[in-house]
Amino acid sequence: MPLSLRLPLRPLAKTLLLATALALATGAAARTPQKAPKKKLQLKKVQFSPRNGVREPVQGPAYATREEVMRFADDLAERRDLNREWVRQAIGQAAFLPSVPRLMLPPPTGTAKNWRAYRSRFIDPLRVRAGVRFWQAHRETLARAEQEYGVPAEIIVGIIGVETIYGQQMGNFRVLDALSTLAFDFPAEHPRAAERQAFFRGELEQFLSLSHRSGMDPLAPRGSYAGAMGMPQFMPTSWVRYAVDFDGDGRIDLFGSAADAIGSVASYFKAFNWQPGMPTHYPVRFDEGRLDKEALLAPDILPSFSVESFAAKGALLDGEAQKHPGPLALIELQNGEDPPSYVAGTENFYAITRYNWSSYYAMAVIELGREVAGAMGR
């Protein structure tokens, strides 16, 4: 997913292991939804101390005092057949995070995008070395994921590297707090405030449902300021829909199991129509005499043009790329005050943008994966 701030979460992996073991012992396995018990449930309070010198996010008041939040809790419990008191306790202990709404606001109008600057944040020696270690340690798992789902190892390595530096930075925001803040106090000045707030209310519902079914303490997980979790930074809905038990231990653990993270990323891309063997993009050059760049950029990153219609509008491919069978999109990557860079994006490029709806993000994933593969001599 998407847009995230992450920090190490080693204690959380242990917490989740213990929670899952307890759930399995009582017959409430994480992948098997169970009827909620009707007795009052107690929530375990888990304290997390600052790590690596990073301060805990400042917390505001708890949501237990907000009537509309408690009405939301009651409605959620009824619709999803969850224990009402459990849901009210969980949401009631969520705290407003003052920094989160500010982090959700888009940059000021007129802020120039810069692909080279963006790239430098993710393709650097530290991340490449970490990627090599990750690939070497999980070579067989990556190969199995590629075989089963058709997603190349370098794309999976690129995703996990861009998202969390292979689990080193998984986020320091309590997920329940982040999702509650965005569900009930999304910044009104955001251009799509109503749509985004509705999205985060849905994610809060999924997170609480997942916690209730699995026996996980909803106060424990830490993630990004948007509520994304684990090595691949899955939002709760993505966890429910696409995460897989790839190490075969009977549970899904995206925090502590690299195998589950690898398989889940591959599962995600297969669900979004990854085409095995198809390149993500091609070099493109322009025929200035017939170039209709406005028409080519109108669909944004959605592949909409055949090779022939691409060429008719002045965007030309060379060599084997001219035989590409599917639709293409002209991808523009701005470089600040310098001229933009352009590539021809395929359906696989578009699939990467379903993880994070940004062409800059997709190119960073692709190029990090290639740099790691190159460092390994592949």
Contacts in CASP RR format, 6 or more apart in sequence:
PFRMAT RR
TARGET T0000
AUTHOR 0000-0000-0000
METHOD contacts of the structure
MODEL  1
MPLSLRLPLRPLAKTLLLATALALATGAAARTPQKAPKKKLQLKKVQFSP
RNGVREPVQGPAYATREEVMRFADDLAERRDLNREWVRQAIGQAAFLPSV
PRLMLPPPTGTAKNWRAYRSRFIDPLRVRAGVRFWQAHRETLARAEQEYG
VPAEIIVGIIGVETIYGQQMGNFRVLDALSTLAFDFPAEHPRAAERQAFF
RGELEQFLSLSHRSGMDPLAPRGSYAGAMGMPQFMPTSWVRYAVDFDGDG
RIDLFGSAADAIGSVASYFKAFNWQPGMPTHYPVRFDEGRLDKEALLAPD
ILPSFSVESFAAKGALLDGEAQKHPGPLALIELQNGEDPPSYVAGTENFY
AITRYNWSSYYAMAVIELGREVAGAMGR
1 163 0 8 1.000
1 224 0 8 1.000
1 226 0 8 1.000
1 228 0 8 1.000
1 232 0 8 1.000
1 233 0 8 1.000
1 234 0 8 1.000
1 235 0 8 1.000
1 238 0 8 1.000
1 355 0 8 1.000
1 356 0 8 1.000
2 226 0 8 1.000
2 228 0 8 1.000
2 233 0 8 1.000
2 235 0 8 1.000
2 355 0 8 1.000
2 356 0 8 1.000
2 357 0 8 1.000
3 224 0 8 1.000
3 226 0 8 1.000
3 228 0 8 1.000
3 356 0 8 1.000
4 163 0 8 1.000
4 164 0 8 1.000
4 171 0 8 1.000
4 223 0 8 1.000
4 224 0 8 1.000
4 225 0 8 1.000
4 226 0 8 1.000
4 227 0 8 1.000
4 228 0 8 1.000
4 233 0 8 1.000
5 103 0 8 1.000
5 169 0 8 1.000
5 171 0 8 1.000
5 172 0 8 1.000
5 173 0 8 1.000
5 224 0 8 1.000
5 225 0 8 1.000
6 163 0 8 1.000
6 164 0 8 1.000
6 165 0 8 1.000
6 167 0 8 1.000
6 168 0 8 1.000
6 169 0 8 1.000
6 170 0 8 1.000
6 171 0 8 1.000
6 172 0 8 1.000
6 223 0 8 1.000
6 224 0 8 1.000
6 233 0 8 1.000
7 51 0 8 1.000
7 52 0 8 1.000
7 54 0 8 1.000
7 169 0 8 1.000
7 170 0 8 1.000
7 171 0 8 1.000
7 172 0 8 1.000
7 222 0 8 1.000
8 51 0 8 1.000
8 52 0 8 1.000
8 167 0 8 1.000
8 168 0 8 1.000
8 169 0 8 1.000
8 170 0 8 1.000
9 167 0 8 1.000
9 170 0 8 1.000
9 171 0 8 1.000
9 222 0 8 1.000
9 223 0 8 1.000
9 230 0 8 1.000
9 255 0 8 1.000
11 48 0 8 1.000
12 48 0 8 1.000
12 170 0 8 1.000
12 220 0 8 1.000
12 221 0 8 1.000
12 222 0 8 1.000
12 255 0 8 1.000
13 253 0 8 1.000
13 255 0 8 1.000
13 256 0 8 1.000
15 46 0 8 1.000
15 217 0 8 1.000
15 220 0 8 1.000
16 216 0 8 1.000
16 220 0 8 1.000
16 221 0 8 1.000
16 253 0 8 1.000
16 255 0 8 1.000
16 256 0 8 1.000
17 253 0 8 1.000
17 256 0 8 1.000
19 214 0 8 1.000
19 215 0 8 1.000
19 216 0 8 1.000
19 217 0 8 1.000
19 220 0 8 1.000
20 30 0 8 1.000
20 214 0 8 1.000
20 215 0 8 1.000
20 216 0 8 1.000
20 251 0 8 1.000
20 253 0 8 1.000
22 215 0 8 1.000
23 29 0 8 1.000
23 30 0 8 1.000
23 214 0 8 1.000
23 215 0 8 1.000
23 216 0 8 1.000
24 250 0 8 1.000
24 251 0 8 1.000
27 34 0 8 1.000
28 34 0 8 1.000
28 213 0 8 1.000
28 214 0 8 1.000
28 215 0 8 1.000
29 214 0 8 1.000
29 250 0 8 1.000
29 251 0 8 1.000
30 213 0 8 1.000
30 214 0 8 1.000
30 215 0 8 1.000
30 216 0 8 1.000
30 250 0 8 1.000
30 251 0 8 1.000
30 252 0 8 1.000
31 245 0 8 1.000
31 250 0 8 1.000
31 251 0 8 1.000
31 252 0 8 1.000
32 213 0 8 1.000
33 213 0 8 1.000
34 213 0 8 1.000
35 81 0 8 1.000
36 81 0 8 1.000
36 82 0 8 1.000
36 83 0 8 1.000
36 86 0 8 1.000
36 212 0 8 1.000
37 83 0 8 1.000
38 83 0 8 1.000
40 83 0 8 1.000
40 85 0 8 1.000
40 86 0 8 1.000
41 83 0 8 1.000
41 85 0 8 1.000
41 86 0 8 1.000
41 89 0 8 1.000
42 89 0 8 1.000
43 86 0 8 1.000
43 89 0 8 1.000
43 90 0 8 1.000
43 93 0 8 1.000
43 217 0 8 1.000
43 218 0 8 1.000
43 219 0 8 1.000
44 217 0 8 1.000
44 219 0 8 1.000
44 220 0 8 1.000
45 93 0 8 1.000
45 219 0 8 1.000
46 217 0 8 1.000
46 219 0 8 1.000
46 220 0 8 1.000
48 56 0 8 1.000
48 174 0 8 1.000
48 222 0 8 1.000
49 56 0 8 1.000
50 56 0 8 1.000
51 172 0 8 1.000
54 172 0 8 1.000
56 172 0 8 1.000
57 97 0 8 1.000
57 99 0 8 1.000
57 100 0 8 1.000
57 172 0 8 1.000
57 173 0 8 1.000
57 174 0 8 1.000
57 177 0 8 1.000
57 225 0 8 1.000
58 97 0 8 1.000
58 98 0 8 1.000
58 99 0 8 1.000
59 95 0 8 1.000
59 96 0 8 1.000
59 97 0 8 1.000
59 177 0 8 1.000
60 95 0 8 1.000
60 96 0 8 1.000
60 97 0 8 1.000
60 98 0 8 1.000
61 95 0 8 1.000
61 96 0 8 1.000
62 92 0 8 1.000
62 93 0 8 1.000
62 94 0 8 1.000
62 95 0 8 1.000
62 96 0 8 1.000
63 69 0 8 1.000
63 91 0 8 1.000
63 92 0 8 1.000
63 93 0 8 1.000
63 94 0 8 1.000
63 95 0 8 1.000
63 96 0 8 1.000
63 180 0 8 1.000
63 184 0 8 1.000
64 70 0 8 1.000
64 88 0 8 1.000
64 91 0 8 1.000
64 92 0 8 1.000
64 93 0 8 1.000
66 184 0 8 1.000
68 184 0 8 1.000
69 91 0 8 1.000
69 92 0 8 1.000
69 180 0 8 1.000
69 184 0 8 1.000
70 88 0 8 1.000
70 91 0 8 1.000
70 92 0 8 1.000
72 91 0 8 1.000
72 183 0 8 1.000
72 184 0 8 1.000
72 201 0 8 1.000
73 84 0 8 1.000
73 87 0 8 1.000
73 88 0 8 1.000
73 90 0 8 1.000
73 91 0 8 1.000
73 92 0 8 1.000
74 84 0 8 1.000
74 87 0 8 1.000
74 88 0 8 1.000
76 82 0 8 1.000
76 87 0 8 1.000
76 205 0 8 1.000
76 208 0 8 1.000
77 83 0 8 1.000
77 84 0 8 1.000
77 86 0 8 1.000
77 87 0 8 1.000
77 88 0 8 1.000
78 84 0 8 1.000
80 205 0 8 1.000
80 209 0 8 1.000
82 208 0 8 1.000
82 209 0 8 1.000
82 212 0 8 1.000
83 212 0 8 1.000
86 212 0 8 1.000
87 208 0 8 1.000
87 212 0 8 1.000
90 176 0 8 1.000
90 208 0 8 1.000
90 211 0 8 1.000
90 218 0 8 1.000
90 219 0 8 1.000
91 176 0 8 1.000
91 180 0 8 1.000
91 204 0 8 1.000
91 208 0 8 1.000
93 176 0 8 1.000
93 219 0 8 1.000
94 176 0 8 1.000
94 177 0 8 1.000
94 179 0 8 1.000
94 180 0 8 1.000
94 181 0 8 1.000
95 174 0 8 1.000
95 177 0 8 1.000
95 180 0 8 1.000
96 177 0 8 1.000
96 180 0 8 1.000
96 181 0 8 1.000
96 185 0 8 1.000
97 173 0 8 1.000
97 177 0 8 1.000
97 178 0 8 1.000
97 181 0 8 1.000
97 225 0 8 1.000
99 225 0 8 1.000
100 173 0 8 1.000
100 177 0 8 1.000
100 178 0 8 1.000
100 181 0 8 1.000
100 182 0 8 1.000
100 225 0 8 1.000
101 181 0 8 1.000
101 182 0 8 1.000
101 185 0 8 1.000
101 186 0 8 1.000
101 187 0 8 1.000
102 187 0 8 1.000
103 225 0 8 1.000
104 182 0 8 1.000
104 186 0 8 1.000
104 187 0 8 1.000
104 190 0 8 1.000
104 196 0 8 1.000
104 225 0 8 1.000
104 226 0 8 1.000
105 187 0 8 1.000
105 189 0 8 1.000
105 190 0 8 1.000
106 190 0 8 1.000
106 191 0 8 1.000
112 334 0 8 1.000
112 336 0 8 1.000
112 337 0 8 1.000
113 333 0 8 1.000
113 334 0 8 1.000
113 336 0 8 1.000
113 360 0 8 1.000
114 334 0 8 1.000
114 335 0 8 1.000
114 336 0 8 1.000
115 333 0 8 1.000
115 334 0 8 1.000
115 335 0 8 1.000
115 340 0 8 1.000
115 341 0 8 1.000
115 360 0 8 1.000
115 363 0 8 1.000
116 335 0 8 1.000
116 338 0 8 1.000
118 360 0 8 1.000
118 364 0 8 1.000
119 360 0 8 1.000
119 363 0 8 1.000
119 364 0 8 1.000
119 367 0 8 1.000
121 364 0 8 1.000
122 161 0 8 1.000
122 162 0 8 1.000
122 364 0 8 1.000
122 368 0 8 1.000
123 364 0 8 1.000
123 367 0 8 1.000
123 368 0 8 1.000
123 371 0 8 1.000
126 165 0 8 1.000
127 161 0 8 1.000
127 165 0 8 1.000
127 368 0 8 1.000
128 368 0 8 1.000
128 371 0 8 1.000
128 372 0 8 1.000
128 375 0 8 1.000
129 375 0 8 1.000
130 161 0 8 1.000
130 165 0 8 1.000
130 166 0 8 1.000
130 168 0 8 1.000
131 157 0 8 1.000
131 161 0 8 1.000
131 166 0 8 1.000
131 372 0 8 1.000
132 372 0 8 1.000
132 375 0 8 1.000
132 376 0 8 1.000
133 166 0 8 1.000
134 157 0 8 1.000
134 160 0 8 1.000
134 161 0 8 1.000
134 166 0 8 1.000
134 258 0 8 1.000
135 142 0 8 1.000
135 153 0 8 1.000
135 157 0 8 1.000
135 372 0 8 1.000
135 373 0 8 1.000
135 376 0 8 1.000
136 376 0 8 1.000
137 258 0 8 1.000
138 258 0 8 1.000
138 259 0 8 1.000
138 262 0 8 1.000
141 246 0 8 1.000
141 247 0 8 1.000
141 258 0 8 1.000
141 259 0 8 1.000
141 262 0 8 1.000
141 263 0 8 1.000
142 153 0 8 1.000
142 156 0 8 1.000
142 157 0 8 1.000
142 262 0 8 1.000
143 153 0 8 1.000
144 246 0 8 1.000
145 151 0 8 1.000
145 153 0 8 1.000
145 156 0 8 1.000
145 246 0 8 1.000
145 262 0 8 1.000
145 263 0 8 1.000
145 265 0 8 1.000
145 266 0 8 1.000
146 152 0 8 1.000
146 153 0 8 1.000
146 156 0 8 1.000
146 266 0 8 1.000
148 266 0 8 1.000
149 263 0 8 1.000
149 266 0 8 1.000
149 267 0 8 1.000
149 269 0 8 1.000
149 270 0 8 1.000
149 274 0 8 1.000
150 266 0 8 1.000
150 270 0 8 1.000
150 274 0 8 1.000
150 276 0 8 1.000
150 277 0 8 1.000
151 265 0 8 1.000
151 266 0 8 1.000
151 269 0 8 1.000
151 270 0 8 1.000
151 274 0 8 1.000
151 276 0 8 1.000
152 277 0 8 1.000
153 373 0 8 1.000
154 369 0 8 1.000
154 370 0 8 1.000
154 372 0 8 1.000
154 373 0 8 1.000
154 378 0 8 1.000
155 269 0 8 1.000
155 280 0 8 1.000
155 352 0 8 1.000
155 365 0 8 1.000
155 366 0 8 1.000
155 369 0 8 1.000
156 262 0 8 1.000
156 263 0 8 1.000
156 265 0 8 1.000
156 266 0 8 1.000
157 368 0 8 1.000
157 369 0 8 1.000
157 372 0 8 1.000
157 373 0 8 1.000
158 365 0 8 1.000
158 366 0 8 1.000
158 368 0 8 1.000
158 369 0 8 1.000
158 372 0 8 1.000
159 232 0 8 1.000
159 265 0 8 1.000
159 352 0 8 1.000
159 355 0 8 1.000
159 365 0 8 1.000
160 166 0 8 1.000
160 167 0 8 1.000
160 231 0 8 1.000
160 232 0 8 1.000
160 261 0 8 1.000
160 262 0 8 1.000
160 265 0 8 1.000
161 368 0 8 1.000
162 361 0 8 1.000
162 364 0 8 1.000
162 365 0 8 1.000
162 368 0 8 1.000
163 228 0 8 1.000
163 231 0 8 1.000
163 232 0 8 1.000
163 233 0 8 1.000
164 170 0 8 1.000
164 171 0 8 1.000
164 230 0 8 1.000
164 231 0 8 1.000
164 232 0 8 1.000
164 233 0 8 1.000
166 231 0 8 1.000
166 258 0 8 1.000
167 230 0 8 1.000
167 231 0 8 1.000
170 222 0 8 1.000
170 223 0 8 1.000
170 229 0 8 1.000
170 230 0 8 1.000
170 231 0 8 1.000
170 233 0 8 1.000
170 255 0 8 1.000
171 222 0 8 1.000
171 223 0 8 1.000
171 224 0 8 1.000
172 222 0 8 1.000
172 223 0 8 1.000
173 222 0 8 1.000
173 223 0 8 1.000
173 224 0 8 1.000
173 225 0 8 1.000
173 227 0 8 1.000
174 219 0 8 1.000
174 221 0 8 1.000
174 222 0 8 1.000
174 223 0 8 1.000
175 207 0 8 1.000
175 218 0 8 1.000
175 221 0 8 1.000
175 222 0 8 1.000
175 223 0 8 1.000
175 227 0 8 1.000
175 229 0 8 1.000
176 207 0 8 1.000
176 218 0 8 1.000
176 219 0 8 1.000
176 221 0 8 1.000
178 223 0 8 1.000
178 224 0 8 1.000
178 225 0 8 1.000
178 226 0 8 1.000
178 227 0 8 1.000
179 200 0 8 1.000
179 203 0 8 1.000
179 204 0 8 1.000
179 207 0 8 1.000
179 227 0 8 1.000
179 236 0 8 1.000
180 204 0 8 1.000
182 196 0 8 1.000
182 197 0 8 1.000
182 200 0 8 1.000
182 226 0 8 1.000
182 227 0 8 1.000
183 197 0 8 1.000
183 200 0 8 1.000
183 201 0 8 1.000
183 202 0 8 1.000
183 203 0 8 1.000
183 204 0 8 1.000
186 193 0 8 1.000
186 196 0 8 1.000
186 197 0 8 1.000
186 200 0 8 1.000
187 193 0 8 1.000
190 196 0 8 1.000
200 226 0 8 1.000
202 237 0 8 1.000
203 227 0 8 1.000
203 235 0 8 1.000
203 236 0 8 1.000
203 237 0 8 1.000
204 236 0 8 1.000
206 235 0 8 1.000
206 236 0 8 1.000
206 237 0 8 1.000
206 239 0 8 1.000
206 240 0 8 1.000
207 218 0 8 1.000
207 227 0 8 1.000
207 236 0 8 1.000
208 218 0 8 1.000
209 240 0 8 1.000
210 216 0 8 1.000
210 236 0 8 1.000
210 239 0 8 1.000
210 240 0 8 1.000
211 217 0 8 1.000
211 218 0 8 1.000
212 218 0 8 1.000
221 229 0 8 1.000
221 255 0 8 1.000
223 229 0 8 1.000
223 230 0 8 1.000
223 233 0 8 1.000
224 233 0 8 1.000
226 235 0 8 1.000
227 235 0 8 1.000
227 236 0 8 1.000
228 234 0 8 1.000
228 235 0 8 1.000
229 235 0 8 1.000
229 236 0 8 1.000
229 239 0 8 1.000
229 254 0 8 1.000
229 255 0 8 1.000
230 254 0 8 1.000
230 255 0 8 1.000
230 256 0 8 1.000
230 261 0 8 1.000
231 254 0 8 1.000
231 255 0 8 1.000
231 256 0 8 1.000
231 258 0 8 1.000
231 261 0 8 1.000
232 254 0 8 1.000
232 261 0 8 1.000
232 264 0 8 1.000
232 265 0 8 1.000
232 268 0 8 1.000
234 242 0 8 1.000
234 243 0 8 1.000
234 254 0 8 1.000
234 264 0 8 1.000
234 268 0 8 1.000
238 268 0 8 1.000
239 252 0 8 1.000
239 254 0 8 1.000
239 264 0 8 1.000
241 271 0 8 1.000
242 264 0 8 1.000
242 267 0 8 1.000
242 268 0 8 1.000
242 271 0 8 1.000
243 252 0 8 1.000
243 254 0 8 1.000
243 260 0 8 1.000
243 264 0 8 1.000
243 267 0 8 1.000
244 252 0 8 1.000
244 260 0 8 1.000
244 263 0 8 1.000
244 264 0 8 1.000
244 267 0 8 1.000
245 251 0 8 1.000
245 252 0 8 1.000
245 260 0 8 1.000
246 257 0 8 1.000
246 259 0 8 1.000
246 260 0 8 1.000
246 262 0 8 1.000
246 263 0 8 1.000
246 264 0 8 1.000
247 257 0 8 1.000
247 259 0 8 1.000
247 260 0 8 1.000
248 259 0 8 1.000
249 257 0 8 1.000
252 260 0 8 1.000
252 264 0 8 1.000
253 260 0 8 1.000
254 260 0 8 1.000
254 261 0 8 1.000
254 264 0 8 1.000
268 355 0 8 1.000
269 351 0 8 1.000
269 352 0 8 1.000
269 355 0 8 1.000
272 351 0 8 1.000
272 354 0 8 1.000
272 355 0 8 1.000
273 347 0 8 1.000
273 351 0 8 1.000
274 348 0 8 1.000
274 351 0 8 1.000
275 346 0 8 1.000
275 347 0 8 1.000
275 348 0 8 1.000
275 351 0 8 1.000
278 346 0 8 1.000
278 347 0 8 1.000
278 348 0 8 1.000
279 321 0 8 1.000
279 324 0 8 1.000
279 346 0 8 1.000
279 348 0 8 1.000
280 345 0 8 1.000
280 346 0 8 1.000
280 348 0 8 1.000
280 349 0 8 1.000
280 352 0 8 1.000
280 362 0 8 1.000
280 366 0 8 1.000
281 331 0 8 1.000
281 343 0 8 1.000
281 344 0 8 1.000
281 345 0 8 1.000
281 346 0 8 1.000
281 349 0 8 1.000
281 363 0 8 1.000
281 366 0 8 1.000
282 317 0 8 1.000
282 321 0 8 1.000
282 324 0 8 1.000
282 328 0 8 1.000
282 343 0 8 1.000
282 344 0 8 1.000
282 345 0 8 1.000
282 346 0 8 1.000
283 317 0 8 1.000
283 318 0 8 1.000
283 321 0 8 1.000
283 343 0 8 1.000
283 344 0 8 1.000
284 315 0 8 1.000
284 316 0 8 1.000
284 317 0 8 1.000
284 330 0 8 1.000
284 342 0 8 1.000
284 343 0 8 1.000
284 344 0 8 1.000
285 315 0 8 1.000
285 316 0 8 1.000
285 318 0 8 1.000
286 293 0 8 1.000
286 314 0 8 1.000
286 315 0 8 1.000
286 316 0 8 1.000
286 342 0 8 1.000
287 311 0 8 1.000
287 314 0 8 1.000
287 315 0 8 1.000
287 316 0 8 1.000
289 314 0 8 1.000
290 312 0 8 1.000
290 313 0 8 1.000
290 314 0 8 1.000
291 313 0 8 1.000
291 314 0 8 1.000
291 315 0 8 1.000
292 313 0 8 1.000
292 314 0 8 1.000
293 330 0 8 1.000
295 313 0 8 1.000
296 305 0 8 1.000
296 310 0 8 1.000
296 313 0 8 1.000
296 314 0 8 1.000
296 315 0 8 1.000
296 330 0 8 1.000
297 330 0 8 1.000
297 332 0 8 1.000
299 305 0 8 1.000
299 329 0 8 1.000
300 329 0 8 1.000
301 329 0 8 1.000
301 331 0 8 1.000
301 345 0 8 1.000
301 349 0 8 1.000
301 350 0 8 1.000
301 353 0 8 1.000
301 359 0 8 1.000
301 362 0 8 1.000
302 329 0 8 1.000
302 350 0 8 1.000
303 326 0 8 1.000
303 327 0 8 1.000
303 328 0 8 1.000
303 329 0 8 1.000
303 345 0 8 1.000
303 346 0 8 1.000
303 347 0 8 1.000
303 349 0 8 1.000
303 350 0 8 1.000
304 327 0 8 1.000
304 328 0 8 1.000
304 329 0 8 1.000
305 313 0 8 1.000
305 315 0 8 1.000
305 327 0 8 1.000
305 328 0 8 1.000
305 329 0 8 1.000
305 330 0 8 1.000
306 326 0 8 1.000
306 327 0 8 1.000
306 328 0 8 1.000
307 317 0 8 1.000
307 321 0 8 1.000
307 322 0 8 1.000
307 323 0 8 1.000
307 324 0 8 1.000
307 326 0 8 1.000
307 328 0 8 1.000
310 316 0 8 1.000
310 317 0 8 1.000
310 328 0 8 1.000
310 330 0 8 1.000
310 344 0 8 1.000
311 317 0 8 1.000
315 330 0 8 1.000
315 344 0 8 1.000
317 324 0 8 1.000
317 344 0 8 1.000
321 344 0 8 1.000
324 346 0 8 1.000
326 346 0 8 1.000
326 347 0 8 1.000
327 346 0 8 1.000
327 347 0 8 1.000
328 344 0 8 1.000
328 345 0 8 1.000
328 346 0 8 1.000
329 344 0 8 1.000
329 345 0 8 1.000
329 349 0 8 1.000
329 350 0 8 1.000
330 342 0 8 1.000
330 344 0 8 1.000
330 345 0 8 1.000
331 342 0 8 1.000
331 343 0 8 1.000
331 344 0 8 1.000
331 345 0 8 1.000
331 349 0 8 1.000
331 359 0 8 1.000
331 363 0 8 1.000
332 340 0 8 1.000
332 341 0 8 1.000
332 342 0 8 1.000
332 359 0 8 1.000
333 340 0 8 1.000
333 341 0 8 1.000
333 342 0 8 1.000
333 343 0 8 1.000
333 359 0 8 1.000
333 360 0 8 1.000
333 363 0 8 1.000
334 340 0 8 1.000
335 341 0 8 1.000
343 349 0 8 1.000
343 363 0 8 1.000
349 359 0 8 1.000
349 362 0 8 1.000
349 366 0 8 1.000
352 361 0 8 1.000
352 362 0 8 1.000
352 365 0 8 1.000
352 366 0 8 1.000
353 359 0 8 1.000
353 361 0 8 1.000
353 362 0 8 1.000
355 361 0 8 1.000
355 365 0 8 1.000
356 362 0 8 1.000
END
